[in-house]
């Protein structure tokens, strides 16, 4: 797909343009120059140069990710665990297309880090999309931790149940059955069990 027609790219550009709206004209000019860039060497330079703003690192890593350039990997993994959900979405999109074999292991580490569970939603969804060997064990682990009725991160648990249903692995049946009585996780768990079957 032509990058100029990629909906996720266009959405990111609109968001970043809004983000730097009040910056000096020179910053906005640098942004437009980077948006128009086509040379992967320029994106790699942005990732390694000191003092680069977050918008520049996000844009450069996204472009390298879509180009299949492994130099984007570390920056995209950091963005996947960012407090801003929109940056996480962009990073997950680029990581899926990067095709780096380290991605599933990194996503599993982020998803199962209980200290960062508030930011685990996109790593969980990415694991389901990747269908990697790490996916099912990590999703089971995270869902087991979300089974308390008063758990504040129930949306992460719902995403785990949905992902396990999509993956269709019978190893998930025990944790999904345990989630059925949960007031918030129950519907997703029942749907997942229906997809897995006996």
Number of C-alpha atoms within 10 A of each C-alpha: 6 5 13 11 9 10 10 16 20 13 13 19 17 11 15 17 16 11 11 14 12 10 11 9 11 9 14 15 11 12 19 13 11 17 16 10 14 12 11 16 12 13 23 18 13 20 24 11 9 8 8 12 11 12 17 18 22 23 23 25 30 29 24 25 25 19 15 18 17 16 17 27 24 15 17 28 22 15 23 30 25 18 13 11 16 16 21 23 22 22 30 26 20 26 29 18 14 23 17 15 10 13 23 25 16 18 27 24 15 24 30 21 14 13 10 13 18 16 22 31 23 26 30 27 21 26 29 25 16 17 15 16 11 17 25 22 15 23 28 22 16 23 25 17 14 22 23 13 13 11 12 12 17 21 16 25 28 22 24 33 31 26 24 32 25 16 21 18 15 15 13 23 20 12 18 28 15 15 26 18 15 17 13 18 26 19 17 22 29 19 16 25 24 12 16 18 11 7
